[in-house]
Amino acid sequence: MRQNKVGSVMATEVVTARYGTPFKEVARLLTEYRISGLPVIDEDDKVLGVISETDLMVRQAGIPAPYETTRRFRFTGLTRGARRQAAKGHARTAGQLMSVPPVTVHADDTIAEAARTMAHSRVERLPVVDAEDRVVGIVTRRDLIQVFLQPDDVIRREVIDEVLVRTLWLPPSTVAVGVHEGVVTLDGHVERRSEAEIAVSMTDRLDGVVAVVDKLTYRMDDSHLRPDEPALHGVTEEWLRKL
């Protein structure tokens, strides 16, 4: 099943900082290139950490107002995360500002995988690294949502070719496939329940699919079959285990 990879949407020109890059230089880079964050790399271009605008704002938030008395901040009793945030309030370099460990992806990861990583980590951009953790690109939320610009007719053709014909070995006329604004409707009658479940599951994983409306019916409920029993021709055991 064809899925777009991170490498197809990432930017290859990456604005980076070194561990010792001064705080003001980091701020200048973010402002000049109009970006919300950047990776911190070592001499071998390996990603050490990531800096976001929020990290810089922690420093700004730690500056007392003119009418406030300056207080010496004590780390005693704070959690590790709180101590790290407090330390950022006194950061002078990129290495002191950055968040670690860095959350990264690889160019051959699917866009769906990168989106899940981004959502789970609650970040807006991900450095793309090679097998040796050297930075080769950067991918942002805006880059990932491009996948949803996939035309409806292209999505429909992929559902028919990749899911129904190549995976399930079904004649295209078996299931009516409708697509509107990325929402796929599957309507038809198949032999087994597992066929219907796999059709819905695989369709939902296709690039550009917003949702799947399942109107499929089946003649036989084969959900009671053991994993080692024959279930479907043309369907790998891996897909059956995912359901």
N, C-alpha and C positions, 0 to 999 in steps of 0.2 A: 504494500500500500504506500503510495507516494505521499510524503509529507515534507513541507518546506523546512529547511534547516536554518539554524541561526546564522550560518555563514552567508545565506542569501539576502539577509536584511541588515546585517551589522555594518557599522561604520569602521573602516580600516585605519583612518587617521585618528589616532587617540591622543587626547590631551592628558598628559601624565605629570606627576610630581615625584621627586625623590624624597627619601626619608628626611633629609636635612633641609628641604625647601622651606624658606621662611613663611610664616603665617600670612603676611601681606602679599607675598607672591602667589600663594594659593588663592587668595581672594581676588587678586588681579586676573588670574587665569580663568576662574569661574565667570567673572564679569566680562572679560574680553571676548571669550568664546561663547558666552550665553549658555552655559551648561549648569546643571544642578549638582554635579559631582564629578569626581575623577579618581582613577586608581593611583596608588602610590607604589612605585616599582623600585627594585634594586638595580645594581650595575648590570645584571644579566637579563633585565627586563621582566623578571618574575614579580608577580603581584604580591605585595606585602600586606596591603590593606586598601580601604576605600574611604574617601572623604566626601561628605555631602554638605550641602548648604546648612543643614541642621547642625552639623558639627561646628561650623563657624559661628552659628547663632548662639550656641552654648557659651562660647567665649564672650560674646557681646552681652548676653544675659547676665553674665557673672560680674559685670562692671557696675558698681553701686552708683546710684543717683547722686548728684552733687550734694544733696542735703542729708544723705545717709552716712552713718559712721562706718568706716571700713572695718570689716571684721576678719579675723584670721580664721580661715575655714579649716576645720579639723575632720580627718577622714575616719577617726575612730568610731566604730559601731555601724559604719555604712556597709551595704552589700557591695559585692565586687562590681556590679553594674553601676551603682551609684558612685563608687570611688572613681571608676573610669570616666563617668560624666563630669565629676568634679575636677578631675585632672585636666580634662579638655578645656575647662574654664581658665586654665593657666598655660595652655599650650602656646608654644612659640614656633613650632615646626610642623611639617606635614606628618612626620612620624608620631608626634604627640597628639595630633588631631585625629588621625585615621581610626576607623573601626576595624577590628580584627576578631576572628579570622575573616578574610575576604570571601564573599559569596561570588562564585564565578560559574561560567558555563563554557562549553566547547562549541566550536563551529559546526560540528556534525550533530549536535543535539537538535531535537525538533523544536519548533517554535512553541508547541504546546508544553514541552518539558521546561523550556525557559520561562514561559508565562507562569507555570506552577511554582517554579523556584522563586521568581520575582514576587509573586503574591504571598508565598509562605514566609519569605524573608522581609516582606514589607519594604522593598527598595524600589527605586525608580529606574535604575540602570545596573547593568551587569557587565563586568569585564569579560571578554572572551579570551580564553587562554588555549595554548597548544598542549601537547602531551607532557611538556616539561614546565607547565605553569607560566610560560612567557606570554605576555599580553600580545594579542594579534588583532583585537578589535574591541568594540564596545557596542552594546545593544540596549536600547531604551524602551520604555513602555510604548512610545509612539511607533517605534520600529515594529514591535510585535503586533500591534493592532492592525497593521497593514494587511495581515492575512485575512481579515474580515472584509476586505475590499474585493475578494474573489467573486467574479460574476456568478449569478445563479445558474446559468447554463453550463458553466464549467464545473460547478459543484455537482450538478445533476449527472453529467457525463461521468465524473469520477465515481459517484455512487454506483452507477450501473456497471461500469467497466471493472473497477477495483473490488467492489464489495459483492455484487450479485454474480457477475460472470467469473472473475478470476479466483475469488475466494470460495464462494458457495456453489459454484458451478450451476447456477440457475439460469434458465432462459430469461432474457431481459423482460419479456412480456409477463413473467410470473408476478412481479411486483411493480406497481405503478409508483413512480418517483416524481414528486412535485417539490419544487424549491421556490420559496418567495422570501426575499430579503434575508437569505441565509438560513431560513427555517425549512428543514427537510421533512416532508411527509412521506412515509412508507405505507402503502396500502395494497394488500394482496393476501393470498393464501399460500402457505408453504407446508411442507410435509411435516417438519418437526419443530418443536418449541425451541430447541437449541439454534436452529437456523434463524428463527425470528430474533432471538436474543443477540446472536452474533451480528446480524444485519444492523440492528439498532446500535450496538456497541461500536462497531467499526465505522459506521456512518458518523457517529458523534465525534470520532477522532479525526475526521478529515479536516484539512485546513479550510477555514472560512465558514464552517458549520456553526450556527448560533444555537440551534436546538433541533431535536428530532421529535416529530409527532409519530408515535407508533400506532398504526392501525392494522397491524399484521395479525392474522389468525393462523392456526396450525391444526393439523389433523391428529398428531401424536405428541403426547407429553413424554419426552425422553429425559426429563430432569432427574429421574431416579436411577439412570444408568451410572455405573461406576466409571471413573476416569479411564480405566484400561479397557473398557468395552467399546466396540466400534460405534461411532455416533454419526459422523458426517463424512462424506467423500469430499476431498478438496479443502477441508478445514484443518488447520494444524492443531495439535493438542494444546499448544501454548494459548491460542485464543479461547479454547474451551475452559482452560484453567482460570482465565481472567474473568469469566462471568460469575 
